[in-house]
Amino acid sequence: MRKNRIAAASSDAVLQFVVDALLLITGLVTLYQLIFVASASVSDPNLVATGGVVLWPRGLDFTGYRLIFSNENILLGYRNSLFYTVAGTALNVAVTF
């Protein structure tokens, strides 16, 4: 079976290339930021402050996480977020149904 294809104009091909290139660049920049934040969160704070962490974590240090999760307000916030998400979704499904 032969597929019917319409030949694309060269301007369409150029536009498609530009759009794909911009999406790729945007995706890479976004991915780098996410990796950097995750790396910085488990790296030695002194290395992060002096620019020693670029992409991968250096001097693993989980002190920040210990401080965050020892604070009861953070856990209360997570509990509230979980409750609002479950209750809000259930209410939305019930009302939509």
N, C-alpha and C positions, 0 to 999 in steps of 0.2 A: 504494500500500500504506500503510495507516494504522498508525502505531506506537502501541502501548499504553503509556501513561505513568501512573504513579501520582502523584497530586498530593502534593507534600511539605507537611508541616505547617509553619506559620509558625515554630515553635520550631526546626525543622530548618534553615530558611533563615537564621535569626538565628545559630544555631550555626555554620553553614557560613561566614557572613560573618565571625564572630569568628575562626574557624580561619584563613581566608584572610588576614585582616588581620594576625594574629600571624605567619604564615609570611612575609608581605611585609615586615613590620618586621624580623624576624630575618634575612631575606635581605639587606635593605638595610644593616643594621648589620654583617653579615659582609662584604659587598662593600666597604663603606667601609674596614674594617680592612685588607683585602687591598690596596686601592688606596693607602692611607696608607703601609703598610709598603714597597710598591714605590716610591712617591714619595720617602719618606724615605731609601731606600737609595741614590738617585742625586742627592740634594739636598746642598747645603752643610751640613756638620754644625753650624755655628754657627746657621744658620737653623732647623734641626730642634730644637736644644736650647732656643732661645728661643721656640719656638712659631710660627715664621714659615712653616712648612709645614703646611697644613691638608689639602689634597686633592691638588693638582698640584705637581710638583717645582719648586723654585726654586733657582737657582744651581747648575746641573748640575755634579756633582763625582763622578768615578768612582774616587777614591783608595781608597775602601774595597774595591772589587772588585779593584783592582790588588794591594792588600795581601793580600787573602784568597787570590787565585789564585797569588800568588808563594810562598805557604807550601806546601811539599811535602806536609805532613800532610793538608791539605784534599784535594789530588788523590789521595792514597792512600786517604782515606776514600771519595771518589767511586768509585774503582776497586773497593774492597771492596764497597760498596753495589751496584754494578752486577753484580759477580760473584755475590753472595748472591742477588740478585733473579733472575738468569738460572739459576743452579744450583738454587735453591730451587723456582722455577717448573717447571723440567725434572723435578726429582725428584718434585714433587707431581703433575705430569701422569702420570709413569711409574707412581707408586704407585696413583693413582686409576684409571688404565687397567687 
